[in-house]
Amino acid sequence: MIYLIIGWRILHVVTTGQACPNLPCDVVFDPEEWQAAWTEIPHKPPPQTPKLGHHRRLWRLLRQKK
């Protein structure tokens, strides 16, 4: 059951990011979630919420990093 929920959330993020890349990423992620992604790269989190399209690219970079 947990995999179903995780899969649904991933699908939701991908389809929302493709349809509306200019939405702020806090529409999908909590502030703690999108700020945690920025701690994994050598940059400080931006002062304002980044766009969802930019945040999806960040997750793609983190996935390639591993």
C-alpha positions in Angstrom: 0.0 0.0 0.0 2.8 2.4 0.8 4.3 1.9 -2.6 1.0 2.9 -4.2 1.0 6.2 -2.2 4.7 6.9 -3.1 4.0 6.1 -6.8 1.0 8.4 -6.8 2.9 11.2 -5.3 5.7 10.9 -7.9 3.2 10.8 -10.7 1.5 13.9 -9.3 4.8 15.8 -9.1 5.9 14.8 -12.6 2.6 15.7 -14.3 2.1 18.9 -12.4 5.7 20.0 -13.1 5.2 19.2 -16.8 1.9 21.0 -17.1 2.7 24.0 -14.9 6.5 24.5 -14.5 6.1 28.1 -13.4 4.2 27.2 -10.2 6.1 27.7 -7.0 7.3 24.3 -5.7 5.5 24.7 -2.4 2.3 23.8 -4.2 3.6 20.2 -4.1 6.3 20.2 -1.5 6.4 21.4 2.1 9.0 24.1 2.8 11.1 21.5 4.7 11.0 19.2 1.7 12.2 21.6 -0.9 14.8 23.2 1.4 16.2 19.7 2.3 16.9 19.1 -1.4 19.1 22.3 -1.5 21.3 21.0 1.4 22.5 18.1 -0.8 24.1 20.4 -3.3 26.7 23.1 -2.5 24.2 26.0 -2.7 22.1 27.7 0.0 18.4 27.6 -0.4 17.0 30.5 -2.3 15.3 33.3 -0.3 12.0 32.7 -2.1 10.3 29.5 -3.2 11.8 28.2 -6.5 9.6 27.3 -9.4 8.4 23.7 -9.7 10.2 23.2 -13.1 13.5 24.3 -11.5 13.0 22.1 -8.5 12.3 19.1 -10.7 15.7 19.7 -12.5 17.3 19.8 -9.0 15.9 16.4 -8.1 17.1 15.0 -11.4 20.6 16.2 -10.6 20.5 14.7 -7.2 19.4 11.4 -8.7 22.3 11.4 -11.1 24.7 12.3 -8.3 24.2 8.9 -6.5 
